[in-house]
Amino acid sequence: MPLTHPELLALATAARHLMTADGALDDEEFEAVAGFAAKLDLTPGQWEAVWDEAVRAGADPVAAAGSVERTEAREQIYELLYGLAMEGTIVDPEWDLLEWIDEVWCG
């Protein structure tokens, strides 16, 4: 199921937050996020444009995630974010975002 543009922005915003939550960016995280393009049926250029737009917007990841309403989109985004968080050691701020998303989206 394709995500809408706002849903893609919410994913990119939350992913960026997860990547920076531990204060260190590593190659595995960048590779995982780059791999989102194929998982979302986007070209690398399309995903990069969404990523760049999300970075420029600087939105709050909680607000961005809160804007996603479709259940299918929520499930797809959560799965991608969880996979990204598992790329390294999960730190408290990452768990906080994942737990918040799970609580708000899944009840």
Secondary structure, 3 states (H helix, E strand, C coil): CCCCHHHHHHHHHHHHHHHHCCCCCCHHHHHHHHCHHHHCCCCHHHHHHHHHHHHHHCCCHHHHHHCCCCHHHHHHHHHHHHHHHCCCCCCHHHHHHHHHHHHHHHC
